[in-house]
Amino acid sequence: MRTYAIGDIHGALDKLAAAHALIAADRRATGDGQAPVVHIGDLVDRGPDSRGVIEFLLRGIAAGEPWIAIKGNHDRMFTGFLDDPDSHDPGLREGLHWIDPALGGGMTLASYGVAGAGERMLFDLHEEALRAVPPAHVAFLNGLPLCHRRGGALFVHAGIRPGVALTAQSEDDLLWIRSAFLDDRSNHGMLVVHGHTPVNAVTHYGNRLNIDTGAGYGRTLSAVVIEEGRVWLLGLGGREPVLPRAVPAP
C-alpha cells in the first residue's frame, strides 16, 4: 500500500507544484497512478500565494486527482478570522493575533488582494476579506479533515496525544501539540506522519515521521512516499531512503 505525502506548504505555490512534479515522476517510474497524496496541513500563511495553493488543490481534486488535505492550525486561524476578526485560536499565546507577521496571516490576505494588515483596523480588513475570499475556498478549508489513516500510517498535522485513543483526540492537540508528542518514544501502533514543527530534513523517529522542512521559512517543501512500512524522500534523482533513527519503545 503506497501513500505520498507533502509537508507544510504555507502559501508556497511554486514549491507545491515542484513537489507534485516529483510525485508524478515517481508514478511514471513505478507505474502507479492511483496512490493518494496527503498534504499535511498549513496550506496558508507566511508564503506569497496562499490563494494560489488553495486553487491548485481545488482544481486537482475537482479533476479527480487522489489528493487529500489535512487541516493545520494556520488553516483554522484563517477561517477563524473570517468568522470573527477578534478570533483568538486557543493554541496561540495571549496578545498574538493571526495577522502578526510572525504568523503570516497578512500574507494570506494580501494573496487575495486585501492589503494593509497590521496598519488597518481589524474590522476593515475583515469586511474586505469577506468580499475577497471565494466561498468555495472557505468551504474547502472548513471541510478539511483533522487526520487521515491509511494502512499502517496516520497522517495528522501536529501529532497526537500519546496514550489517548484516536477517536478521543482533541482537535487542539491534532493541530497544535508539540512536546508531549515530540518527546514521546513509545510505539503508537502506527507511524504518525506529521508536520507543524520544522526540522532541517525529513526525519524518521521510529514511531513518527516529521515531513515539515520549513517551506514557511523559505526552505524546502518535502515530498515522501511510504510503501510497505518503508519511507523514501523524493528528489530530482528519484527515491532516497529515510531510515528510522530509533526503534519505538513497546
C-alpha positions in Angstrom: 0.0 0.0 0.0 1.6 3.2 -1.2 0.9 6.8 0.0 2.6 10.0 -1.0 2.7 12.9 1.5 3.8 16.6 1.3 4.8 18.8 4.2 3.5 22.2 5.4 3.0 24.3 2.3 2.5 27.8 3.8 1.5 29.6 0.6 4.4 28.4 -1.5 2.7 27.5 -4.7 5.8 27.1 -6.7 7.2 24.6 -4.3 3.9 22.8 -4.2 3.9 22.4 -8.0 7.5 21.2 -7.8 6.6 18.6 -5.1 3.8 17.3 -7.3 6.2 17.1 -10.3 8.4 14.8 -8.2 5.4 12.6 -7.3 4.4 12.5 -11.0 7.9 11.4 -11.9 7.8 8.6 -9.3 4.4 7.5 -10.6 5.9 7.2 -14.1 8.9 5.3 -12.9 6.8 2.8 -10.9 3.6 2.6 -12.9 1.3 3.6 -10.0 -1.0 6.5 -10.7 -3.6 5.7 -8.1 -1.9 6.1 -4.7 -3.2 9.1 -2.8 -1.2 12.3 -2.0 -1.7 13.6 1.5 -1.0 17.3 2.2 -0.2 17.5 5.9 -1.8 20.9 6.6 -0.8 24.6 7.0 -1.8 25.3 3.4 -1.8 29.0 4.1 0.2 31.9 5.8 3.8 33.2 5.5 4.3 32.4 1.8 3.3 34.6 -1.1 0.4 32.7 -2.7 -2.0 31.1 -0.2 -4.9 31.8 -2.6 -3.0 30.0 -5.4 -2.3 27.0 -3.2 -6.0 26.5 -2.4 -6.9 27.0 -6.1 -4.3 24.4 -7.1 -5.7 21.9 -4.7 -9.3 22.6 -5.6 -8.6 22.2 -9.3 -6.8 18.9 -8.8 -9.4 17.4 -6.6 -12.2 18.5 -9.0 -10.2 16.9 -11.8 -10.2 13.6 -10.0 -6.7 13.6 -8.6 -6.4 11.3 -5.5 -5.4 14.2 -3.2 -6.2 14.7 0.5 -5.5 17.8 2.5 -5.4 17.7 6.3 -6.3 20.8 8.4 -3.4 22.6 10.0 -3.5 25.2 12.8 -2.9 28.1 10.3 -5.8 26.9 8.2 -8.0 27.1 11.3 -6.7 30.5 12.2 -7.6 31.8 8.7 -11.2 30.6 8.9 -11.4 31.8 12.5 -10.5 35.3 11.3 -13.1 35.1 8.6 -15.7 34.1 11.2 -14.7 36.8 13.7 -11.9 39.5 13.3 -11.3 39.2 17.0 -10.9 35.5 16.9 -8.1 34.1 19.0 -7.1 30.5 18.4 -6.7 28.6 21.7 -3.3 27.4 20.6 -1.9 31.0 20.4 -0.4 32.8 23.3 -2.2 35.8 24.6 -1.7 39.0 22.7 -0.7 37.3 19.4 -3.1 37.7 16.5 -3.2 35.8 13.3 -2.2 38.9 11.2 1.0 39.3 13.2 4.0 39.0 10.8 5.3 36.0 12.8 2.2 34.0 11.8 1.8 35.4 8.3 -1.9 36.0 8.2 -1.3 39.3 6.5 0.5 37.5 3.6 -2.6 35.3 3.1 -4.9 38.3 3.0 -2.5 40.0 0.5 -2.8 37.0 -1.8 -6.5 37.8 -2.0 -5.8 41.4 -2.7 -6.5 42.6 0.9 -3.6 44.9 1.8 -2.6 46.8 4.9 -2.6 44.1 7.6 -1.2 45.5 10.7 -1.9 49.0 9.6 -5.7 49.0 9.2 -8.4 48.2 11.8 -9.3 44.6 12.0 -12.9 45.3 11.3 -12.0 46.9 8.0 -9.7 44.1 7.0 -12.3 41.5 7.9 -15.0 43.3 5.9 -12.8 43.4 2.8 -11.7 39.8 3.3 -15.3 38.6 3.3 -15.7 40.1 -0.1 -12.4 38.9 -1.5 -12.1 35.3 -0.3 -14.3 33.0 -2.5 -16.9 31.0 -0.6 -15.5 27.8 -2.2 -12.2 28.5 -0.5 -13.8 29.0 2.9 -15.9 25.8 2.4 -12.8 23.9 1.4 -10.8 25.0 4.5 -13.7 24.4 6.9 -14.2 20.9 5.5 -10.6 19.7 5.8 -10.3 16.5 7.9 -8.2 16.5 11.0 -6.4 13.3 10.1 -6.3 10.5 7.6 -5.4 6.9 8.3 -4.1 4.6 5.6 -2.5 1.2 6.2 0.0 1.4 9.0 0.3 5.2 8.9 -1.7 8.1 10.4 -1.4 11.5 8.8 -2.1 14.4 11.0 -0.8 18.0 11.2 0.8 18.4 14.6 0.7 14.9 16.2 -1.4 13.0 18.7 -1.7 12.9 22.5 0.1 9.7 23.5 -2.0 7.1 25.2 -5.3 8.6 24.0 -7.4 6.7 21.5 -7.6 8.3 18.1 -11.4 8.7 18.4 -10.8 10.7 21.7 -8.1 13.0 20.4 -8.9 16.7 20.8 -8.8 19.0 17.7 -6.5 21.4 19.6 -3.9 18.6 20.1 -4.1 17.4 16.5 -3.5 20.9 15.3 -1.1 22.2 17.9 0.6 19.6 20.1 4.4 19.7 20.4 6.5 18.4 23.3 4.1 15.9 24.8 4.1 14.2 21.4 7.6 15.0 20.1 9.3 13.8 23.3 7.4 10.6 23.5 9.3 7.5 22.2 6.5 4.9 22.7 5.0 2.8 19.9 1.7 4.4 18.8 0.6 1.3 17.0 1.1 3.2 13.7 3.6 5.5 12.1 2.4 9.1 12.8 3.3 11.2 9.8 3.2 14.9 10.8 4.4 18.4 10.2 3.9 21.6 12.3 7.4 21.6 13.9 10.0 22.4 11.3 13.1 20.2 11.0 16.2 20.6 8.8 15.4 17.4 6.9 12.6 14.8 6.8 13.3 12.7 9.9 12.1 9.2 10.9 12.0 8.7 14.7 10.7 5.2 14.5 7.2 6.0 15.9 6.7 9.2 13.9 7.9 10.8 10.7 8.3 14.6 10.5 8.0 16.0 7.0 7.9 19.7 7.7 11.2 21.0 6.4 10.4 24.7 6.7 8.8 25.9 3.5 7.1 28.6 5.5 10.5 30.0 6.3 11.9 29.9 2.8 13.3 26.4 3.0 12.4 23.2 1.2 8.9 21.7 0.8 9.4 17.9 1.0 7.5 15.1 -0.6 7.8 11.5 0.6 6.4 8.1 -0.4 5.5 5.5 2.2 5.2 1.9 1.0 5.3 -1.4 2.8 6.4 0.2 6.0 9.4 2.0 4.4 9.9 5.7 3.7 11.6 7.5 0.8 12.3 11.1 0.2 11.6 12.2 -3.4 14.2 14.2 -5.2 15.3 15.0 -8.7 17.3 11.8 -8.7 14.4 9.7 -7.6 13.9 8.0 -4.2 16.2 8.4 -1.3 15.6 6.0 1.7 14.7 7.7 5.0 15.7 5.3 7.8 14.4 5.3 11.3 16.8 7.0 13.8 15.4 4.9 16.7 13.1 2.0 17.5 10.0 3.0 19.4 9.5 1.6 22.9 7.0 -1.2 23.2 
